[in-house]
Amino acid sequence: MESLFELPIRTLAGEESSLADYRGNVLLLVNVASRCGLTPQYSGLERLQKAYGERGFTVLGFPCNQFAGQEPGSAEEIQEFCSTTYGVSFPLFEKVDVNGAGRHPIYARLTEVADAAGEAGDVQWNFEKFLIGADGEVVGRFRPRTEPESAELVGAIEAQLRG
């Protein structure tokens, strides 16, 4: 079975990529959307990136339009919105499906992981967060309403950075 690092993905600019570029870092993969009630979480995600980026942590955003059509824009529109509205500096990837038959292979792997309540399966909504350890293993799943700077999520990030 391929590791998460080996699965191909495209950057928001359409360039071939993979998570291998981030091997050895602690990662937070988030399905994001520009027109969602949870969109202000971009601010917290950016603050996490700034607070922990130099310690080997990276937020990775995956735009998704599967939830009430809340990410309808083109790659250029998404990039413009994220940079001008929230000052996003972390990497954004191509728009993907996180659920259903067209689910991206990265999310096929991520959704096998259970959250703190023991529930695996489909992503519930925009801004669901998956914490990946430096070894590439999924070490935490945080549902959409978990704020990026919540004690639960920050504690999990810090535990991975210490390990």
OpenMM code with the backbone's topology and positions (N, CA, C; nanometers):
from openmm import Vec3, app, unit

residues = "MET GLU SER LEU PHE GLU LEU PRO ILE ARG THR LEU ALA GLY GLU GLU SER SER LEU ALA ASP TYR ARG GLY ASN VAL LEU LEU LEU VAL ASN VAL ALA SER ARG CYS GLY LEU THR PRO GLN TYR SER GLY LEU GLU ARG LEU GLN LYS ALA TYR GLY GLU ARG GLY PHE THR VAL LEU GLY PHE PRO CYS ASN GLN PHE ALA GLY GLN GLU PRO GLY SER ALA GLU GLU ILE GLN GLU PHE CYS SER THR THR TYR GLY VAL SER PHE PRO LEU PHE GLU LYS VAL ASP VAL ASN GLY ALA GLY ARG HIS PRO ILE TYR ALA ARG LEU THR GLU VAL ALA ASP ALA ALA GLY GLU ALA GLY ASP VAL GLN TRP ASN PHE GLU LYS PHE LEU ILE GLY ALA ASP GLY GLU VAL VAL GLY ARG PHE ARG PRO ARG THR GLU PRO GLU SER ALA GLU LEU VAL GLY ALA ILE GLU ALA GLN LEU ARG GLY".split()
positions = [
    Vec3(0.0846, -0.1187, 0.0000),
    Vec3(0.0000, 0.0000, 0.0000),
    Vec3(0.0884, 0.1240, 0.0000),
    Vec3(0.0564, 0.2168, -0.0895),
    Vec3(0.1334, 0.3402, -0.0962),
    Vec3(0.1129, 0.4232, 0.0300),
    Vec3(0.2176, 0.4929, 0.0706),
    Vec3(0.2025, 0.5844, 0.1828),
    Vec3(0.1347, 0.7117, 0.1329),
    Vec3(0.0863, 0.7923, 0.2258),
    Vec3(0.0277, 0.9208, 0.1893),
    Vec3(0.1257, 1.0045, 0.1086),
    Vec3(0.2553, 0.9891, 0.1391),
    Vec3(0.3574, 1.0682, 0.0716),
    Vec3(0.3707, 1.0350, -0.0771),
    Vec3(0.3309, 0.9152, -0.1160),
    Vec3(0.3489, 0.8709, -0.2537),
    Vec3(0.2301, 0.9000, -0.3443),
    Vec3(0.1172, 0.9379, -0.2875),
    Vec3(-0.0026, 0.9608, -0.3683),
    Vec3(0.0081, 1.0931, -0.4441),
    Vec3(-0.0154, 1.0914, -0.5750),
    Vec3(-0.0013, 1.2142, -0.6535),
    Vec3(-0.1144, 1.3129, -0.6268),
    Vec3(-0.0806, 1.4386, -0.6334),
    Vec3(-0.1762, 1.5489, -0.6172),
    Vec3(-0.1235, 1.6643, -0.7019),
    Vec3(-0.2091, 1.7562, -0.7335),
    Vec3(-0.1670, 1.8760, -0.8059),
    Vec3(-0.1783, 1.9957, -0.7126),
    Vec3(-0.0862, 2.0884, -0.7299),
    Vec3(-0.0951, 2.2135, -0.6546),
    Vec3(-0.2142, 2.2933, -0.7085),
    Vec3(-0.2509, 2.3979, -0.6374),
    Vec3(-0.3598, 2.4833, -0.6848),
    Vec3(-0.3257, 2.5438, -0.8200),
    Vec3(-0.1973, 2.5622, -0.8473),
    Vec3(-0.1522, 2.6160, -0.9768),
    Vec3(-0.1509, 2.5092, -1.0865),
    Vec3(-0.1864, 2.3838, -1.0517),
    Vec3(-0.1958, 2.2775, -1.1504),
    Vec3(-0.0687, 2.1984, -1.1727),
    Vec3(0.0320, 2.2191, -1.0879),
    Vec3(0.1587, 2.1469, -1.1036),
    Vec3(0.1534, 2.0116, -1.0328),
    Vec3(0.2181, 1.9117, -1.0953),
    Vec3(0.2276, 1.7790, -1.0340),
    Vec3(0.3001, 1.7910, -0.9003),
    Vec3(0.2514, 1.7189, -0.8007),
    Vec3(0.3123, 1.7257, -0.6687),
    Vec3(0.2790, 1.5984, -0.5923),
    Vec3(0.3262, 1.5923, -0.4700),
    Vec3(0.2883, 1.4872, -0.3757),
    Vec3(0.3209, 1.5397, -0.2369),
    Vec3(0.2761, 1.4677, -0.1386),
    Vec3(0.3063, 1.5074, -0.0012),
    Vec3(0.4506, 1.4740, 0.0353),
    Vec3(0.5228, 1.4073, -0.0545),
    Vec3(0.6633, 1.3727, -0.0281),
    Vec3(0.7467, 1.4972, -0.0010),
    Vec3(0.7054, 1.6100, -0.0584),
    Vec3(0.7767, 1.7359, -0.0348),
    Vec3(0.7742, 1.7751, 0.1132),
    Vec3(0.6819, 1.7177, 0.1877),
    Vec3(0.6630, 1.7530, 0.3288),
    Vec3(0.7039, 1.6397, 0.4230),
    Vec3(0.7661, 1.5363, 0.3684),
    Vec3(0.8101, 1.4222, 0.4499),
    Vec3(0.8974, 1.4732, 0.5652),
    Vec3(0.8730, 1.4212, 0.6842),
    Vec3(0.9491, 1.4624, 0.8016),
    Vec3(0.8853, 1.5774, 0.8775),
    Vec3(0.7814, 1.6383, 0.8197),
    Vec3(0.7080, 1.7452, 0.8875),
    Vec3(0.5801, 1.6902, 0.9485),
    Vec3(0.5292, 1.7601, 1.0478),
    Vec3(0.3963, 1.7337, 1.1006),
    Vec3(0.3011, 1.8138, 1.0128),
    Vec3(0.1958, 1.7482, 0.9630),
    Vec3(0.1057, 1.8105, 0.8677),
    Vec3(-0.0369, 1.8160, 0.9212),
    Vec3(-0.1077, 1.9204, 0.8835),
    Vec3(-0.2505, 1.9303, 0.9117),
    Vec3(-0.3211, 1.9478, 0.7785),
    Vec3(-0.3881, 1.8418, 0.7328),
    Vec3(-0.4602, 1.8460, 0.6062),
    Vec3(-0.6040, 1.8874, 0.6343),
    Vec3(-0.6515, 1.9870, 0.5603),
    Vec3(-0.7835, 2.0453, 0.5849),
    Vec3(-0.8553, 2.0653, 0.4521),
    Vec3(-0.9800, 2.0166, 0.4428),
    Vec3(-1.0604, 2.0492, 0.3254),
    Vec3(-1.1251, 2.1851, 0.3503),
    Vec3(-1.0955, 2.2791, 0.2630),
    Vec3(-1.1313, 2.4190, 0.2842),
    Vec3(-1.2355, 2.4667, 0.1826),
    Vec3(-1.3038, 2.5762, 0.2179),
    Vec3(-1.4030, 2.6365, 0.1291),
    Vec3(-1.4118, 2.7857, 0.1577),
    Vec3(-1.4356, 2.8635, 0.0538),
    Vec3(-1.4352, 3.0097, 0.0642),
    Vec3(-1.5689, 3.0704, 0.1058),
    Vec3(-1.6765, 2.9961, 0.0912),
    Vec3(-1.8098, 3.0535, 0.1168),
    Vec3(-1.8864, 2.9736, 0.2211),
    Vec3(-1.8219, 2.9404, 0.3268),
    Vec3(-1.8780, 2.8552, 0.4320),
    Vec3(-1.8839, 2.9348, 0.5618),
    Vec3(-1.9769, 2.9001, 0.6477),
    Vec3(-1.9812, 2.9643, 0.7789),
    Vec3(-1.8548, 2.9396, 0.8593),
    Vec3(-1.7805, 2.8350, 0.8236),
    Vec3(-1.6562, 2.8025, 0.8938),
    Vec3(-1.5331, 2.8636, 0.8261),
    Vec3(-1.5521, 2.9356, 0.7158),
    Vec3(-1.4401, 2.9949, 0.6423),
    Vec3(-1.3480, 3.0794, 0.7306),
    Vec3(-1.3982, 3.1502, 0.8328),
    Vec3(-1.3071, 3.2249, 0.9201),
    Vec3(-1.2001, 3.1384, 0.9877),
    Vec3(-1.2154, 3.0060, 0.9829),
    Vec3(-1.1108, 2.9189, 1.0377),
    Vec3(-0.9792, 2.9364, 0.9616),
    Vec3(-0.9838, 2.9902, 0.8409),
    Vec3(-0.8595, 3.0200, 0.7694),
    Vec3(-0.7661, 3.1039, 0.8567),
    Vec3(-0.8219, 3.1972, 0.9338),
    Vec3(-0.7388, 3.2825, 1.0200),
    Vec3(-0.6632, 3.1991, 1.1221),
    Vec3(-0.7323, 3.1082, 1.1876),
    Vec3(-0.6677, 3.0223, 1.2867),
    Vec3(-0.5664, 2.9286, 1.2237),
    Vec3(-0.5987, 2.8765, 1.1063),
    Vec3(-0.5034, 2.7893, 1.0367),
    Vec3(-0.3762, 2.8657, 1.0027),
    Vec3(-0.3909, 2.9885, 0.9570),
    Vec3(-0.2740, 3.0702, 0.9236),
    Vec3(-0.1929, 3.1018, 1.0498),
    Vec3(-0.2607, 3.1270, 1.1610),
    Vec3(-0.1869, 3.1518, 1.2860),
    Vec3(-0.1106, 3.0268, 1.3302),
    Vec3(-0.1689, 2.9080, 1.3126),
    Vec3(-0.0964, 2.7836, 1.3426),
    Vec3(0.0276, 2.7725, 1.2539),
    Vec3(0.0111, 2.8028, 1.1252),
    Vec3(0.1240, 2.7957, 1.0316),
    Vec3(0.2363, 2.8876, 1.0770),
    Vec3(0.2011, 3.0088, 1.1147),
    Vec3(0.3028, 3.1059, 1.1582),
    Vec3(0.3660, 3.0647, 1.2914),
    Vec3(0.2860, 3.0103, 1.3822),
    Vec3(0.3368, 2.9737, 1.5151),
    Vec3(0.4291, 2.8520, 1.5112),
    Vec3(0.3992, 2.7555, 1.4259),
    Vec3(0.4715, 2.6281, 1.4290),
    Vec3(0.5497, 2.5963, 1.3024),
    Vec3(0.5371, 2.6787, 1.1992),
    Vec3(0.6025, 2.6504, 1.0720),
    Vec3(0.7520, 2.6290, 1.0824),
    Vec3(0.8173, 2.7084, 1.1634),
    Vec3(0.9634, 2.6956, 1.1760),
    Vec3(1.0043, 2.5723, 1.2566),
    Vec3(0.9071, 2.5076, 1.3195),
    Vec3(0.9353, 2.3865, 1.3973),
    Vec3(0.9025, 2.2591, 1.3201),
    Vec3(0.8780, 2.2704, 1.1893),
    Vec3(0.8519, 2.1513, 1.1089),
    Vec3(0.7046, 2.1161, 1.0986),
    Vec3(0.6173, 2.2162, 1.0996),
    Vec3(0.4736, 2.1959, 1.0885),
    Vec3(0.4229, 2.2698, 0.9651),
    Vec3(0.3292, 2.2076, 0.8934),
    Vec3(0.2709, 2.2730, 0.7766),
    Vec3(0.1227, 2.2400, 0.7669),
    Vec3(0.0419, 2.3438, 0.7455),
    Vec3(-0.0986, 2.3269, 0.7099),
    Vec3(-0.1038, 2.3064, 0.5591),
    Vec3(-0.1863, 2.2131, 0.5136),
    Vec3(-0.2071, 2.1907, 0.3709),
    Vec3(-0.3567, 2.2000, 0.3441),
    Vec3(-0.3961, 2.2924, 0.2570),
    Vec3(-0.5376, 2.3138, 0.2275),
    Vec3(-0.5802, 2.2452, 0.0988),
    Vec3(-0.6957, 2.1793, 0.1055),
    Vec3(-0.7525, 2.1092, -0.0090),
    Vec3(-0.8925, 2.1635, -0.0357),
    Vec3(-0.9062, 2.2612, -0.1254),
    Vec3(-1.0382, 2.3138, -0.1562),
    Vec3(-1.1330, 2.2024, -0.2009),
    Vec3(-1.2577, 2.2143, -0.1583),
    Vec3(-1.3577, 2.1122, -0.1899),
    Vec3(-1.4923, 2.1810, -0.2093),
    Vec3(-1.5633, 2.1427, -0.3145),
    Vec3(-1.6935, 2.2032, -0.3457),
    Vec3(-1.8080, 2.1055, -0.3204),
    Vec3(-1.7853, 2.0028, -0.2405),
    Vec3(-1.8876, 1.8997, -0.2198),
    Vec3(-1.9928, 1.9356, -0.1157),
    Vec3(-1.9725, 2.0392, -0.0396),
    Vec3(-2.0653, 2.0718, 0.0684),
    Vec3(-2.1386, 2.2004, 0.0358),
    Vec3(-2.2617, 2.1859, -0.0151),
    Vec3(-2.3495, 2.2988, -0.0496),
    Vec3(-2.2847, 2.3954, -0.1491),
    Vec3(-2.1929, 2.3460, -0.2329),
    Vec3(-2.1307, 2.4288, -0.3361),
    Vec3(-2.0581, 2.5499, -0.2801),
    Vec3(-1.9915, 2.5317, -0.1652),
    Vec3(-1.9317, 2.6458, -0.0960),
    Vec3(-1.7890, 2.6786, -0.1400),
    Vec3(-1.7387, 2.6076, -0.2423),
    Vec3(-1.6085, 2.6413, -0.3015),
    Vec3(-1.6227, 2.6349, -0.4534),
    Vec3(-1.7022, 2.7296, -0.5109),
    Vec3(-1.7304, 2.7229, -0.6545),
    Vec3(-1.6222, 2.7830, -0.7434),
    Vec3(-1.5288, 2.8563, -0.6868),
    Vec3(-1.4340, 2.9336, -0.7658),
    Vec3(-1.3308, 2.8519, -0.8410),
    Vec3(-1.2673, 2.9203, -0.9347),
    Vec3(-1.1541, 2.8635, -1.0079),
    Vec3(-1.0320, 2.8637, -0.9165),
    Vec3(-0.9269, 2.7981, -0.9598),
    Vec3(-0.8026, 2.7964, -0.8818),
    Vec3(-0.7539, 2.9385, -0.8558),
    Vec3(-0.7607, 3.0234, -0.9573),
    Vec3(-0.7153, 3.1624, -0.9430),
    Vec3(-0.8010, 3.2381, -0.8417),
    Vec3(-0.9319, 3.2176, -0.8476),
    Vec3(-1.0226, 3.2851, -0.7534),
    Vec3(-0.9985, 3.2380, -0.6100),
    Vec3(-0.9755, 3.1089, -0.5935),
    Vec3(-0.9481, 3.0544, -0.4602),
    Vec3(-0.8194, 3.1143, -0.4046),
    Vec3(-0.7144, 3.1161, -0.4857),
    Vec3(-0.5862, 3.1707, -0.4422),
    Vec3(-0.6003, 3.3183, -0.4049),
    Vec3(-0.6674, 3.3944, -0.4880),
    Vec3(-0.6879, 3.5373, -0.4636),
    Vec3(-0.7653, 3.5593, -0.3328),
    Vec3(-0.8728, 3.4848, -0.3144),
    Vec3(-0.9541, 3.4980, -0.1933),
    Vec3(-0.8709, 3.4662, -0.0690),
    Vec3(-0.7998, 3.3544, -0.0722),
    Vec3(-0.7229, 3.3109, 0.0448),
    Vec3(-0.6119, 3.4083, 0.0800),
    Vec3(-0.5436, 3.4585, -0.0206),
    Vec3(-0.4308, 3.5474, 0.0076),
    Vec3(-0.4763, 3.6868, 0.0478),
    Vec3(-0.5794, 3.7403, -0.0192),
    Vec3(-0.6193, 3.8775, 0.0126),
    Vec3(-0.7087, 3.8853, 0.1360),
    Vec3(-0.7951, 3.7864, 0.1570),
    Vec3(-0.8888, 3.7918, 0.2691),
    Vec3(-0.8271, 3.7424, 0.3989),
    Vec3(-0.7461, 3.6366, 0.3906),
    Vec3(-0.6928, 3.5747, 0.5120),
    Vec3(-0.5407, 3.5712, 0.5181),
    Vec3(-0.4728, 3.6208, 0.4186),
    Vec3(-0.3270, 3.6209, 0.4198),
    Vec3(-0.2660, 3.4824, 0.4246),
    Vec3(-0.3337, 3.3865, 0.3628),
    Vec3(-0.2899, 3.2467, 0.3678),
    Vec3(-0.1524, 3.2313, 0.3024),
    Vec3(-0.0596, 3.1731, 0.3781),
    Vec3(0.0745, 3.1480, 0.3259),
    Vec3(0.1011, 2.9981, 0.3106),
    Vec3(0.0154, 2.9156, 0.3682),
    Vec3(0.0377, 2.7703, 0.3586),
    Vec3(-0.0060, 2.7184, 0.2216),
    Vec3(0.0467, 2.6031, 0.1810),
    Vec3(0.0176, 2.5496, 0.0478),
    Vec3(-0.1291, 2.5111, 0.0305),
    Vec3(-0.1797, 2.5393, -0.0879),
    Vec3(-0.3134, 2.4969, -0.1284),
    Vec3(-0.2990, 2.4048, -0.2483),
    Vec3(-0.3828, 2.3031, -0.2522),
    Vec3(-0.3786, 2.2050, -0.3597),
    Vec3(-0.5028, 2.2176, -0.4464),
    Vec3(-0.5074, 2.1366, -0.5519),
    Vec3(-0.6206, 2.1403, -0.6435),
    Vec3(-0.7508, 2.1101, -0.5694),
    Vec3(-0.8596, 2.1568, -0.6265),
    Vec3(-0.9911, 2.1263, -0.5711),
    Vec3(-1.0138, 1.9759, -0.5853),
    Vec3(-1.0556, 1.9109, -0.4769),
    Vec3(-1.0736, 1.7659, -0.4765),
    Vec3(-1.2093, 1.7297, -0.4169),
    Vec3(-1.2513, 1.6071, -0.4454),
    Vec3(-1.3640, 1.5468, -0.3741),
    Vec3(-1.3069, 1.4715, -0.2546),
    Vec3(-1.3714, 1.4865, -0.1415),
    Vec3(-1.3259, 1.4179, -0.0198),
    Vec3(-1.4171, 1.3011, 0.0159),
    Vec3(-1.5320, 1.2923, -0.0494),
    Vec3(-1.6290, 1.1846, -0.0274),
    Vec3(-1.6756, 1.1299, -0.1618),
    Vec3(-1.7373, 1.0130, -0.1592),
    Vec3(-1.8007, 0.9571, -0.2778),
    Vec3(-1.7065, 0.8848, -0.3716),
    Vec3(-1.7622, 0.8451, -0.4849),
    Vec3(-1.6895, 0.7632, -0.5818),
    Vec3(-1.5661, 0.8330, -0.6374),
    Vec3(-1.5695, 0.9664, -0.6474),
    Vec3(-1.4558, 1.0405, -0.6998),
    Vec3(-1.3612, 1.0914, -0.5931),
    Vec3(-1.3727, 1.0369, -0.4724),
    Vec3(-1.2886, 1.0798, -0.3600),
    Vec3(-1.1411, 1.0677, -0.3975),
    Vec3(-1.0643, 1.1742, -0.3697),
    Vec3(-0.9210, 1.1715, -0.3987),
    Vec3(-0.8556, 1.0605, -0.3157),
    Vec3(-0.7548, 0.9893, -0.3714),
    Vec3(-0.6891, 0.8814, -0.2973),
    Vec3(-0.6356, 0.9229, -0.1596),
    Vec3(-0.5904, 1.0461, -0.1461),
    Vec3(-0.5433, 1.0910, -0.0141),
    Vec3(-0.6587, 1.0858, 0.0856),
    Vec3(-0.7751, 1.1327, 0.0435),
    Vec3(-0.8908, 1.1315, 0.1335),
    Vec3(-0.9497, 0.9919, 0.1504),
    Vec3(-0.9306, 0.9038, 0.0529),
    Vec3(-0.9724, 0.7649, 0.0711),
    Vec3(-0.8968, 0.7054, 0.1902),
    Vec3(-0.7703, 0.7392, 0.2012),
    Vec3(-0.6876, 0.6909, 0.3121),
    Vec3(-0.7241, 0.7620, 0.4426),
    Vec3(-0.7402, 0.8931, 0.4371),
    Vec3(-0.7684, 0.9700, 0.5584),
    Vec3(-0.9010, 0.9293, 0.6228),
    Vec3(-1.0020, 0.9054, 0.5419),
    Vec3(-1.1344, 0.8779, 0.5981),
    Vec3(-1.1452, 0.7388, 0.6611),
    Vec3(-1.0413, 0.6578, 0.6477),
    Vec3(-1.0374, 0.5290, 0.7183),
    Vec3(-1.0066, 0.5480, 0.8667),
    Vec3(-0.9584, 0.6667, 0.9027),
    Vec3(-0.9153, 0.6956, 1.0393),
    Vec3(-1.0327, 0.7473, 1.1218),
    Vec3(-1.0437, 0.6978, 1.2436),
    Vec3(-1.1519, 0.7395, 1.3336),
    Vec3(-1.1156, 0.8690, 1.4060),
    Vec3(-1.2194, 0.9437, 1.4418),
    Vec3(-1.2014, 1.0637, 1.5230),
    Vec3(-1.1964, 1.0239, 1.6708),
    Vec3(-1.1957, 1.1219, 1.7604),
    Vec3(-1.1855, 1.0951, 1.9038),
    Vec3(-1.3038, 1.0129, 1.9556),
    Vec3(-1.4186, 1.0210, 1.8883),
    Vec3(-1.5368, 0.9453, 1.9290),
    Vec3(-1.5384, 0.8052, 1.8686),
    Vec3(-1.4340, 0.7701, 1.7933),
    Vec3(-1.4248, 0.6379, 1.7335),
    Vec3(-1.4952, 0.6243, 1.5998),
    Vec3(-1.5357, 0.7361, 1.5402),
    Vec3(-1.6079, 0.7326, 1.4134),
    Vec3(-1.5154, 0.7617, 1.2960),
    Vec3(-1.5105, 0.6682, 1.2017),
    Vec3(-1.4377, 0.6868, 1.0768),
    Vec3(-1.5411, 0.7203, 0.9691),
    Vec3(-1.5004, 0.7169, 0.8430),
    Vec3(-1.5940, 0.7373, 0.7342),
    Vec3(-1.5877, 0.8773, 0.6764),
    Vec3(-1.6929, 0.9116, 0.6048),
    Vec3(-1.6964, 1.0352, 0.5275),
    Vec3(-1.6616, 1.1597, 0.6084),
    Vec3(-1.6020, 1.2542, 0.5377),
    Vec3(-1.5797, 1.3876, 0.5920),
    Vec3(-1.7181, 1.4493, 0.6122),
    Vec3(-1.7403, 1.5134, 0.7275),
    Vec3(-1.8728, 1.5655, 0.7597),
    Vec3(-1.9051, 1.6976, 0.6915),
    Vec3(-1.8048, 1.7858, 0.6752),
    Vec3(-1.8299, 1.9184, 0.6202),
    Vec3(-1.6947, 1.9822, 0.5892),
    Vec3(-1.6967, 2.1059, 0.5445),
    Vec3(-1.5734, 2.1804, 0.5207),
    Vec3(-1.4955, 2.1964, 0.6517),
    Vec3(-1.3657, 2.2053, 0.6407),
    Vec3(-1.2737, 2.2313, 0.7515),
    Vec3(-1.2594, 2.1140, 0.8490),
    Vec3(-1.2754, 1.9916, 0.7985),
    Vec3(-1.2377, 1.8747, 0.8782),
    Vec3(-1.0850, 1.8656, 0.8708),
    Vec3(-1.0223, 1.8304, 0.9827),
    Vec3(-0.8768, 1.8378, 0.9938),
    Vec3(-0.8183, 1.7008, 1.0270),
    Vec3(-0.7091, 1.6672, 0.9572),
    Vec3(-0.6376, 1.5416, 0.9806),
    Vec3(-0.4934, 1.5755, 1.0143),
    Vec3(-0.4478, 1.5298, 1.1305),
    Vec3(-0.3108, 1.5549, 1.1746),
    Vec3(-0.2246, 1.4349, 1.1384),
    Vec3(-0.1171, 1.4619, 1.0659),
    Vec3(-0.0257, 1.3575, 1.0173),
    Vec3(0.1079, 1.3756, 1.0875),
    Vec3(0.1581, 1.2685, 1.1492),
    Vec3(0.2881, 1.2742, 1.2144),
    Vec3(0.4011, 1.2804, 1.1132),
    Vec3(0.5195, 1.3119, 1.1601),
    Vec3(0.6360, 1.3245, 1.0725),
    Vec3(0.6659, 1.1947, 0.9975),
    Vec3(0.6185, 1.0817, 1.0507),
    Vec3(0.6395, 0.9521, 0.9867),
    Vec3(0.5353, 0.9210, 0.8794),
    Vec3(0.4387, 1.0123, 0.8603),
    Vec3(0.3362, 0.9918, 0.7583),
    Vec3(0.2120, 0.9218, 0.8070),
    Vec3(0.2065, 0.8893, 0.9352),
    Vec3(0.0886, 0.8223, 0.9911),
    Vec3(-0.0136, 0.9251, 1.0386),
    Vec3(-0.1421, 0.8960, 1.0162),
    Vec3(-0.2485, 0.9836, 1.0648),
    Vec3(-0.2598, 0.9631, 1.2163),
    Vec3(-0.2430, 1.0717, 1.2912),
    Vec3(-0.2429, 1.0619, 1.4373),
    Vec3(-0.3627, 1.1307, 1.5017),
    Vec3(-0.4441, 1.1988, 1.4225),
    Vec3(-0.5618, 1.2632, 1.4787),
    Vec3(-0.6564, 1.3104, 1.3704),
    Vec3(-0.7843, 1.3057, 1.4049),
    Vec3(-0.8894, 1.3537, 1.3149),
    Vec3(-0.9791, 1.4464, 1.3959),
    Vec3(-0.9988, 1.5657, 1.3445),
    Vec3(-1.0737, 1.6681, 1.4163),
    Vec3(-1.1874, 1.7160, 1.3261),
    Vec3(-1.3071, 1.7072, 1.3768),
    Vec3(-1.4256, 1.7410, 1.2990),
    Vec3(-1.4317, 1.8915, 1.2706),
    Vec3(-1.5158, 1.9317, 1.1737),
    Vec3(-1.5164, 2.0691, 1.1244),
    Vec3(-1.5305, 2.1778, 1.2305),
    Vec3(-1.6101, 2.1570, 1.3311),
    Vec3(-1.6329, 2.2632, 1.4296),
    Vec3(-1.5187, 2.2775, 1.5308),
    Vec3(-1.4209, 2.1882, 1.5251),
    Vec3(-1.3031, 2.2027, 1.6113),
    Vec3(-1.2213, 2.3187, 1.5572),
    Vec3(-1.2112, 2.4237, 1.6361),
    Vec3(-1.1363, 2.5420, 1.5938),
    Vec3(-0.9873, 2.5086, 1.5812),
    Vec3(-0.9190, 2.5660, 1.4820),
    Vec3(-0.7762, 2.5378, 1.4643),
    Vec3(-0.6926, 2.5624, 1.5902),
    Vec3(-0.7277, 2.6638, 1.6677),
    Vec3(-0.6476, 2.6961, 1.7857),
    Vec3(-0.7072, 2.6413, 1.9151),
    Vec3(-0.7936, 2.5397, 1.9028),
    Vec3(-0.8505, 2.4761, 2.0212),
    Vec3(-0.7393, 2.4063, 2.0992),
    Vec3(-0.7581, 2.3940, 2.2286),
    Vec3(-0.6587, 2.3271, 2.3132),
    Vec3(-0.6346, 2.1840, 2.2656),
    Vec3(-0.7401, 2.1179, 2.2228),
    Vec3(-0.7311, 1.9795, 2.1766),
    Vec3(-0.6378, 1.9671, 2.0558),
    Vec3(-0.6575, 2.0522, 1.9569),
    Vec3(-0.5773, 2.0445, 1.8352),
    Vec3(-0.4352, 2.0952, 1.8582),
    Vec3(-0.4208, 2.2077, 1.9258),
    Vec3(-0.2871, 2.2615, 1.9531),
    Vec3(-0.2058, 2.1618, 2.0364),
    Vec3(-0.2691, 2.0988, 2.1347),
    Vec3(-0.1995, 1.9993, 2.2158),
    Vec3(-0.1508, 1.8821, 2.1328),
    Vec3(-0.2335, 1.8377, 2.0392),
    Vec3(-0.1952, 1.7260, 1.9517),
    Vec3(-0.0791, 1.7660, 1.8611),
    Vec3(-0.0818, 1.8882, 1.8091),
    Vec3(0.0285, 1.9374, 1.7246),
    Vec3(0.1565, 1.9433, 1.8056),
    Vec3(0.1498, 2.0035, 1.9226),
    Vec3(0.2694, 2.0170, 2.0054),
    Vec3(0.3259, 1.8812, 2.0474),
    Vec3(0.2389, 1.7844, 2.0748),
    Vec3(0.2861, 1.6499, 2.1096),
    Vec3(0.3637, 1.5888, 1.9949),
    Vec3(0.3177, 1.6103, 1.8721),
    Vec3(0.3876, 1.5566, 1.7554),
    Vec3(0.5200, 1.6277, 1.7323),
    Vec3(0.5231, 1.7559, 1.7556),
    Vec3(0.6469, 1.8323, 1.7344),
    Vec3(0.7523, 1.7967, 1.8394),
    Vec3(0.7095, 1.7586, 1.9589),
    Vec3(0.8042, 1.7154, 2.0643),
    Vec3(0.8559, 1.5764, 2.0360),
    Vec3(0.7715, 1.4924, 1.9744),
    Vec3(0.8075, 1.3539, 1.9533),
    Vec3(0.9075, 1.3418, 1.8493),
] * unit.nanometer
topology = app.Topology()
chain = topology.addChain("A")
for resn in residues:
    res = topology.addResidue(resn, chain)
    for name in ("N", "CA", "C"):
        topology.addAtom(name, app.Element.getBySymbol(name[0]), res)
